[in-house]
Amino acid sequence: MRGRRLRLGLYADEQGLARVQGLVEDAVGTRNARIVNRTVAHAADDSLDFLAEQWTIEHPDRSPGSRQPVELQVHLRCSLRTWRAIRKAVLAALCPEGSAPHTCRVPWAVG
């Protein structure tokens, strides 16, 4: 098993970040993998600003509150096959509607 990284860009408040971290933990917990480390960093540049714009378009009458563009990095110890299954499970949980038009609870991007 090697060290692997799952990187997600989010436009989230503390509750949204906790939700996404829970989705990752659920995906990891059902597989032969271990979370080694988890970091959350504010976007140092404007690379995630499009997520704030997405929120504004999808929620025109709502304040973003304390949402901020952040990057969640989860360092895992697992095989490549397991990492791919975890990534796929996390993305499916973030967008259970698939490619059908919908509003994201937490706007996200995968890195």
mmCIF file of the C-alpha atoms, coordinates in Angstrom:
data_MODEL
# 
_entry.id   MODEL 
# 
loop_
_atom_site.group_PDB 
_atom_site.id 
_atom_site.type_symbol 
_atom_site.label_atom_id 
_atom_site.label_alt_id 
_atom_site.label_comp_id 
_atom_site.label_asym_id 
_atom_site.label_entity_id 
_atom_site.label_seq_id 
_atom_site.pdbx_PDB_ins_code 
_atom_site.Cartn_x 
_atom_site.Cartn_y 
_atom_site.Cartn_z 
_atom_site.occupancy 
_atom_site.B_iso_or_equiv 
_atom_site.pdbx_formal_charge 
_atom_site.auth_seq_id 
_atom_site.auth_comp_id 
_atom_site.auth_asym_id 
_atom_site.auth_atom_id 
_atom_site.pdbx_PDB_model_num 
ATOM 1   C CA . MET A 1 1   ? 0.000   0.000  0.000   1.00 0.00 ? 1   MET A CA 1 
ATOM 2   C CA . ARG A 1 2   ? 1.257   3.437  -0.950  1.00 0.00 ? 2   ARG A CA 1 
ATOM 3   C CA . GLY A 1 3   ? 0.462   6.950  0.129   1.00 0.00 ? 3   GLY A CA 1 
ATOM 4   C CA . ARG A 1 4   ? -2.179  8.552  -2.070  1.00 0.00 ? 4   ARG A CA 1 
ATOM 5   C CA . ARG A 1 5   ? -3.964  11.882 -1.968  1.00 0.00 ? 5   ARG A CA 1 
ATOM 6   C CA . LEU A 1 6   ? -7.558  12.889 -2.567  1.00 0.00 ? 6   LEU A CA 1 
ATOM 7   C CA . ARG A 1 7   ? -7.873  16.631 -3.202  1.00 0.00 ? 7   ARG A CA 1 
ATOM 8   C CA . LEU A 1 8   ? -11.200 18.477 -3.309  1.00 0.00 ? 8   LEU A CA 1 
ATOM 9   C CA . GLY A 1 9   ? -11.898 22.170 -3.825  1.00 0.00 ? 9   GLY A CA 1 
ATOM 10  C CA . LEU A 1 10  ? -14.979 23.261 -1.889  1.00 0.00 ? 10  LEU A CA 1 
ATOM 11  C CA . TYR A 1 11  ? -17.058 26.362 -1.285  1.00 0.00 ? 11  TYR A CA 1 
ATOM 12  C CA . ALA A 1 12  ? -18.154 25.457 2.199   1.00 0.00 ? 12  ALA A CA 1 
ATOM 13  C CA . ASP A 1 13  ? -18.852 26.600 5.717   1.00 0.00 ? 13  ASP A CA 1 
ATOM 14  C CA . GLU A 1 14  ? -17.944 24.445 8.734   1.00 0.00 ? 14  GLU A CA 1 
ATOM 15  C CA . GLN A 1 15  ? -21.099 22.343 8.389   1.00 0.00 ? 15  GLN A CA 1 
ATOM 16  C CA . GLY A 1 16  ? -20.536 21.713 4.676   1.00 0.00 ? 16  GLY A CA 1 
ATOM 17  C CA . LEU A 1 17  ? -16.891 20.855 5.265   1.00 0.00 ? 17  LEU A CA 1 
ATOM 18  C CA . ALA A 1 18  ? -17.880 18.393 8.003   1.00 0.00 ? 18  ALA A CA 1 
ATOM 19  C CA . ARG A 1 19  ? -20.418 16.812 5.630   1.00 0.00 ? 19  ARG A CA 1 
ATOM 20  C CA . VAL A 1 20  ? -17.798 16.294 2.913   1.00 0.00 ? 20  VAL A CA 1 
ATOM 21  C CA . GLN A 1 21  ? -15.267 14.941 5.424   1.00 0.00 ? 21  GLN A CA 1 
ATOM 22  C CA . GLY A 1 22  ? -17.943 12.478 6.568   1.00 0.00 ? 22  GLY A CA 1 
ATOM 23  C CA . LEU A 1 23  ? -18.533 11.366 2.972   1.00 0.00 ? 23  LEU A CA 1 
ATOM 24  C CA . VAL A 1 24  ? -14.802 10.711 2.597   1.00 0.00 ? 24  VAL A CA 1 
ATOM 25  C CA . GLU A 1 25  ? -14.671 8.798  5.890   1.00 0.00 ? 25  GLU A CA 1 
ATOM 26  C CA . ASP A 1 26  ? -17.657 6.681  4.834   1.00 0.00 ? 26  ASP A CA 1 
ATOM 27  C CA . ALA A 1 27  ? -15.999 5.854  1.507   1.00 0.00 ? 27  ALA A CA 1 
ATOM 28  C CA . VAL A 1 28  ? -12.701 4.967  3.181   1.00 0.00 ? 28  VAL A CA 1 
ATOM 29  C CA . GLY A 1 29  ? -14.299 3.002  6.002   1.00 0.00 ? 29  GLY A CA 1 
ATOM 30  C CA . THR A 1 30  ? -15.777 0.379  3.716   1.00 0.00 ? 30  THR A CA 1 
ATOM 31  C CA . ARG A 1 31  ? -12.472 -0.377 1.983   1.00 0.00 ? 31  ARG A CA 1 
ATOM 32  C CA . ASN A 1 32  ? -8.979  -1.556 2.783   1.00 0.00 ? 32  ASN A CA 1 
ATOM 33  C CA . ALA A 1 33  ? -7.586  1.960  3.298   1.00 0.00 ? 33  ALA A CA 1 
ATOM 34  C CA . ARG A 1 34  ? -6.517  4.259  6.088   1.00 0.00 ? 34  ARG A CA 1 
ATOM 35  C CA . ILE A 1 35  ? -6.668  8.047  6.413   1.00 0.00 ? 35  ILE A CA 1 
ATOM 36  C CA . VAL A 1 36  ? -3.158  9.153  7.377   1.00 0.00 ? 36  VAL A CA 1 
ATOM 37  C CA . ASN A 1 37  ? -3.700  12.901 7.460   1.00 0.00 ? 37  ASN A CA 1 
ATOM 38  C CA . ARG A 1 38  ? -6.280  15.493 6.513   1.00 0.00 ? 38  ARG A CA 1 
ATOM 39  C CA . THR A 1 39  ? -5.649  19.176 5.835   1.00 0.00 ? 39  THR A CA 1 
ATOM 40  C CA . VAL A 1 40  ? -7.937  22.069 5.046   1.00 0.00 ? 40  VAL A CA 1 
ATOM 41  C CA . ALA A 1 41  ? -6.433  25.205 3.535   1.00 0.00 ? 41  ALA A CA 1 
ATOM 42  C CA . HIS A 1 42  ? -7.964  28.415 2.288   1.00 0.00 ? 42  HIS A CA 1 
ATOM 43  C CA . ALA A 1 43  ? -7.435  28.871 -1.429  1.00 0.00 ? 43  ALA A CA 1 
ATOM 44  C CA . ALA A 1 44  ? -4.266  30.931 -1.805  1.00 0.00 ? 44  ALA A CA 1 
ATOM 45  C CA . ASP A 1 45  ? -5.303  32.217 -5.215  1.00 0.00 ? 45  ASP A CA 1 
ATOM 46  C CA . ASP A 1 46  ? -8.530  32.701 -7.153  1.00 0.00 ? 46  ASP A CA 1 
ATOM 47  C CA . SER A 1 47  ? -8.541  29.175 -8.605  1.00 0.00 ? 47  SER A CA 1 
ATOM 48  C CA . LEU A 1 48  ? -11.706 28.212 -6.671  1.00 0.00 ? 48  LEU A CA 1 
ATOM 49  C CA . ASP A 1 49  ? -13.611 31.485 -7.097  1.00 0.00 ? 49  ASP A CA 1 
ATOM 50  C CA . PHE A 1 50  ? -15.835 29.816 -9.701  1.00 0.00 ? 50  PHE A CA 1 
ATOM 51  C CA . LEU A 1 51  ? -17.344 27.760 -6.857  1.00 0.00 ? 51  LEU A CA 1 
ATOM 52  C CA . ALA A 1 52  ? -18.500 30.961 -5.128  1.00 0.00 ? 52  ALA A CA 1 
ATOM 53  C CA . GLU A 1 53  ? -20.006 32.094 -8.430  1.00 0.00 ? 53  GLU A CA 1 
ATOM 54  C CA . GLN A 1 54  ? -21.761 28.722 -8.753  1.00 0.00 ? 54  GLN A CA 1 
ATOM 55  C CA . TRP A 1 55  ? -23.245 29.162 -5.260  1.00 0.00 ? 55  TRP A CA 1 
ATOM 56  C CA . THR A 1 56  ? -24.515 32.658 -6.148  1.00 0.00 ? 56  THR A CA 1 
ATOM 57  C CA . ILE A 1 57  ? -26.167 31.416 -9.345  1.00 0.00 ? 57  ILE A CA 1 
ATOM 58  C CA . GLU A 1 58  ? -27.754 28.373 -7.687  1.00 0.00 ? 58  GLU A CA 1 
ATOM 59  C CA . HIS A 1 59  ? -28.893 30.276 -4.564  1.00 0.00 ? 59  HIS A CA 1 
ATOM 60  C CA . PRO A 1 60  ? -29.722 33.808 -5.775  1.00 0.00 ? 60  PRO A CA 1 
ATOM 61  C CA . ASP A 1 61  ? -31.733 34.787 -2.687  1.00 0.00 ? 61  ASP A CA 1 
ATOM 62  C CA . ARG A 1 62  ? -29.426 33.296 -0.044  1.00 0.00 ? 62  ARG A CA 1 
ATOM 63  C CA . SER A 1 63  ? -26.409 34.753 1.661   1.00 0.00 ? 63  SER A CA 1 
ATOM 64  C CA . PRO A 1 64  ? -23.267 32.636 1.447   1.00 0.00 ? 64  PRO A CA 1 
ATOM 65  C CA . GLY A 1 65  ? -22.839 33.122 5.189   1.00 0.00 ? 65  GLY A CA 1 
ATOM 66  C CA . SER A 1 66  ? -19.430 31.916 6.289   1.00 0.00 ? 66  SER A CA 1 
ATOM 67  C CA . ARG A 1 67  ? -18.738 29.827 3.174   1.00 0.00 ? 67  ARG A CA 1 
ATOM 68  C CA . GLN A 1 68  ? -15.235 30.141 1.776   1.00 0.00 ? 68  GLN A CA 1 
ATOM 69  C CA . PRO A 1 69  ? -13.249 28.525 -1.018  1.00 0.00 ? 69  PRO A CA 1 
ATOM 70  C CA . VAL A 1 70  ? -11.106 25.853 0.658   1.00 0.00 ? 70  VAL A CA 1 
ATOM 71  C CA . GLU A 1 71  ? -9.073  22.868 -0.406  1.00 0.00 ? 71  GLU A CA 1 
ATOM 72  C CA . LEU A 1 72  ? -9.529  19.588 1.454   1.00 0.00 ? 72  LEU A CA 1 
ATOM 73  C CA . GLN A 1 73  ? -6.621  17.177 1.082   1.00 0.00 ? 73  GLN A CA 1 
ATOM 74  C CA . VAL A 1 74  ? -6.969  13.677 2.460   1.00 0.00 ? 74  VAL A CA 1 
ATOM 75  C CA . HIS A 1 75  ? -3.819  11.572 2.543   1.00 0.00 ? 75  HIS A CA 1 
ATOM 76  C CA . LEU A 1 76  ? -4.560  7.868  2.338   1.00 0.00 ? 76  LEU A CA 1 
ATOM 77  C CA . ARG A 1 77  ? -2.631  4.653  2.646   1.00 0.00 ? 77  ARG A CA 1 
ATOM 78  C CA . CYS A 1 78  ? -4.096  2.273  0.051   1.00 0.00 ? 78  CYS A CA 1 
ATOM 79  C CA . SER A 1 79  ? -3.641  0.633  -3.332  1.00 0.00 ? 79  SER A CA 1 
ATOM 80  C CA . LEU A 1 80  ? -4.317  2.503  -6.559  1.00 0.00 ? 80  LEU A CA 1 
ATOM 81  C CA . ARG A 1 81  ? -7.408  0.381  -7.186  1.00 0.00 ? 81  ARG A CA 1 
ATOM 82  C CA . THR A 1 82  ? -8.775  1.232  -3.725  1.00 0.00 ? 82  THR A CA 1 
ATOM 83  C CA . TRP A 1 83  ? -7.966  4.943  -4.181  1.00 0.00 ? 83  TRP A CA 1 
ATOM 84  C CA . ARG A 1 84  ? -9.927  4.952  -7.434  1.00 0.00 ? 84  ARG A CA 1 
ATOM 85  C CA . ALA A 1 85  ? -12.900 3.256  -5.755  1.00 0.00 ? 85  ALA A CA 1 
ATOM 86  C CA . ILE A 1 86  ? -12.812 5.763  -2.874  1.00 0.00 ? 86  ILE A CA 1 
ATOM 87  C CA . ARG A 1 87  ? -12.610 8.716  -5.279  1.00 0.00 ? 87  ARG A CA 1 
ATOM 88  C CA . LYS A 1 88  ? -15.522 7.352  -7.313  1.00 0.00 ? 88  LYS A CA 1 
ATOM 89  C CA . ALA A 1 89  ? -17.610 6.797  -4.167  1.00 0.00 ? 89  ALA A CA 1 
ATOM 90  C CA . VAL A 1 90  ? -16.915 10.310 -2.853  1.00 0.00 ? 90  VAL A CA 1 
ATOM 91  C CA . LEU A 1 91  ? -17.845 11.924 -6.175  1.00 0.00 ? 91  LEU A CA 1 
ATOM 92  C CA . ALA A 1 92  ? -21.042 9.860  -6.375  1.00 0.00 ? 92  ALA A CA 1 
ATOM 93  C CA . ALA A 1 93  ? -21.950 10.932 -2.830  1.00 0.00 ? 93  ALA A CA 1 
ATOM 94  C CA . LEU A 1 94  ? -21.260 14.606 -3.622  1.00 0.00 ? 94  LEU A CA 1 
ATOM 95  C CA . CYS A 1 95  ? -23.504 14.419 -6.697  1.00 0.00 ? 95  CYS A CA 1 
ATOM 96  C CA . PRO A 1 96  ? -26.066 11.669 -6.157  1.00 0.00 ? 96  PRO A CA 1 
ATOM 97  C CA . GLU A 1 97  ? -28.148 13.078 -9.026  1.00 0.00 ? 97  GLU A CA 1 
ATOM 98  C CA . GLY A 1 98  ? -25.328 12.314 -11.453 1.00 0.00 ? 98  GLY A CA 1 
ATOM 99  C CA . SER A 1 99  ? -25.220 14.498 -14.543 1.00 0.00 ? 99  SER A CA 1 
ATOM 100 C CA . ALA A 1 100 ? -28.870 15.578 -14.300 1.00 0.00 ? 100 ALA A CA 1 
ATOM 101 C CA . PRO A 1 101 ? -29.370 19.301 -13.557 1.00 0.00 ? 101 PRO A CA 1 
ATOM 102 C CA . HIS A 1 102 ? -29.365 19.922 -9.810  1.00 0.00 ? 102 HIS A CA 1 
ATOM 103 C CA . THR A 1 103 ? -28.177 22.284 -7.086  1.00 0.00 ? 103 THR A CA 1 
ATOM 104 C CA . CYS A 1 104 ? -25.080 21.289 -5.128  1.00 0.00 ? 104 CYS A CA 1 
ATOM 105 C CA . ARG A 1 105 ? -25.301 21.418 -1.331  1.00 0.00 ? 105 ARG A CA 1 
ATOM 106 C CA . VAL A 1 106 ? -21.578 22.135 -1.312  1.00 0.00 ? 106 VAL A CA 1 
ATOM 107 C CA . PRO A 1 107 ? -20.119 23.337 -4.617  1.00 0.00 ? 107 PRO A CA 1 
ATOM 108 C CA . TRP A 1 108 ? -16.996 21.305 -5.326  1.00 0.00 ? 108 TRP A CA 1 
ATOM 109 C CA . ALA A 1 109 ? -14.233 20.516 -7.774  1.00 0.00 ? 109 ALA A CA 1 
ATOM 110 C CA . VAL A 1 110 ? -11.854 17.590 -7.798  1.00 0.00 ? 110 VAL A CA 1 
ATOM 111 C CA . GLY A 1 111 ? -8.116  18.020 -8.187  1.00 0.00 ? 111 GLY A CA 1 
# 
